[in-house]
């Protein structure tokens, strides 16, 4: 017995792709909430383990910026809450590609800068410390003063003196837009996020 295919190969491929999309796409869409939850959890862990977050809570960054409250919970919550997951499909000439698209943290950082803790009140004004940490890099921020560590100041950890001038963000934690403690935390946990998504799809 012999068969003759009379439809063009491309038409057959298109039909197969359409059938696969009809079957797979609804199943993947149903999994988006579960994938979103596991991704949020991994992002939260990544931020909690971030050296910068730990330093803001009780280390040198707390001293450098003279922080009078621990800002880390609000920062982590604000970042995690920006997480969005979408499932998308695309056809190439020879295959059907499905993928989860994950977006975290707008590059404007407006959700973070709108937090009350993003600025530290000082005599005569406030310090935009979070903006400095995320975007100032190694720029000198205060020319005439620098940090002296010890049982001084608002935190009992440090104060500003002319002798230690100038002041800039500690180089271990300094960041710029697109390369700061947020992006580093995500990058460090990329494999964990991928594995968590795989488990969520089982």
N, C-alpha and C positions, 0 to 999 in steps of 0.2 A: 504494500500500500504506500502510496506517495502523497505528499502534501505540497501544495504550492501556495506560498505566501504572496498575496496580491496587494496587501497594504504596504505603503512605504515604511521602512524601518523606523524612521523618525516618528511617524504617526503611532506606531506600536509602542515606542518608548514613552511618548506623551501620554498614551492611555494608561500604561503601567504606573507612571509617576502620579497621575491623577488618582488612580486607585489607591496607591500607597498613602498619598496625602489624606484622602478621605478616611482611611483607617487609622493612620498614625497621629495626625494632627489633633483630633479630639482627645485622644488618650494623653498626649503630652500637655495639652492645655489644662486638663484636669489635675496634672501633677505640679503646675506652676505654684499654687499656694504652698505645697509641701517643700518644693525646692527653695522658695523664697524664705521659708522659716529656717531651713538648715543653713542657707547662705548668711542670713542675719546672725545666726548663732556663731558661725565661724568668724564673721567680721567683728562681732563683739569680743570674742576670745583674742583675735589678732590685736585689737586695740588695747585690751587689758594687759596683754603681754608686751606692748610697745614700751621701749625704754623711756621715750618722751612722756608718755602718760604716767608712768611710774614716778618719773622725776618731778612732774607737775604736782603729783599728790604729796610727795614727801622728800623730794631730793633737791638737787642743785637748781633746777628751773623754778621751783617754788621760792627758793631763796633769791635767785636772780631777779625775778619779777615782783618779789614782795607780796605774794598772793596770800590773802587773809582767809580765803575759803578754798576748799578743794573743788576745782572745776571739772574734774575728770568724768564724773557720772553724767553730767549734763552734756559734755562734749561727745561722749560715746553714744548716748541715747540719740543725740541730734544727727550723728553720722549714720548710725544703724537705721534710723527711721527714713533715710533717703533711699534705701535700697529698693530697687525695682528689678523684676525679672520678667522677661518676655520670651516666648518660644516662637522661633521663626523657621520657615523652610525656604529653600532656594534650589532651583534646578540649574545644573550645569549641562554641558553637552552629553555627559555620560553617567550622571549620578544625581541623586536627590540628597540634599544636605539639610539636616535639621540641627538647630543649635539653640541653646539658651543664651540670651543676651542679658548681661547683668550690668546695671549702672549703679554707682555709689558716689555720693557726695558731689554736688554741683561745683564746678571749678571756680565759681564766683565766691564760694564760702559764705554766701549771704545768710544761710541758716545758722552758721556758727557765729558770725559777727553780730547777729541780732540778739544773741544770748547776753543776759546781763553780766555774766561772769567773764565775757570776752575782754572787758576793760577793768583795770584795777584802779580804784579811786586813790588819789594821792592829794596832798595839800596843793590846792590851786588848780586841780584838773584831774586827768586820768591817763593811764598808760594803756595803749592798745596792744597789749602783750600777745594776744592770740594771733593778731595780724602779723606782728613781728615774727613770731615763731613759724608761721606758715609761709610767709612771703619775703621776709627781709634778707634772708641769706646771711652773708658775712658783712653786710653794710653796717657801718658805725652809726648807732642810733642816738647816743648821747655823748657829745664831745667832751664835756667838762667833768664828767663823773663816771666812776666805775664801781664795781662791787667789792666790798670788803666783807669776808665771811667771819662769823662769830656770833655771839649772843647779843645781836643788835636788831634794831628796826622793828617793823610791823610783825614780822614772823618770828623774831628771836633767833634768826639764822644768818642775817646779813644786813648791811646798809650800804648806802652810796657814799663814796668819798672821792675827793679830787685826786688823791694820791694814786688811785687805781684806774684812772681814766685811760681810754674812753670805754664806753659800754656798747657791746653788741651781743647778739644771741650766742650762747655757748655753741661752739663749732660742732660738738657731737650731735646737736639736735637741730641746728639751723636748717631751714628749708626755704624753697622758693615754690612758686605756683607750679604744680605738676611734679614736684620732687620734695616731699616733706614727710613728716612722721605718719601722715595718713596713707600716702601712696606706698611708703616703705612697709608699713604694717600689712597692707593688702598683698604686696609682692612677696613678703616673707611667708605668707600663709596661702599662697596660690594653690599649691599642691593639695593642701588640706581641703580647700574649698572645692576643688575638682573632685576629690574622692567623696566628699560629703554629698555632692550632687549625684554621683554615680550610685551611692547607697540609697538615696531618695527615690531613684528610678526603678529599683528592684521590685 
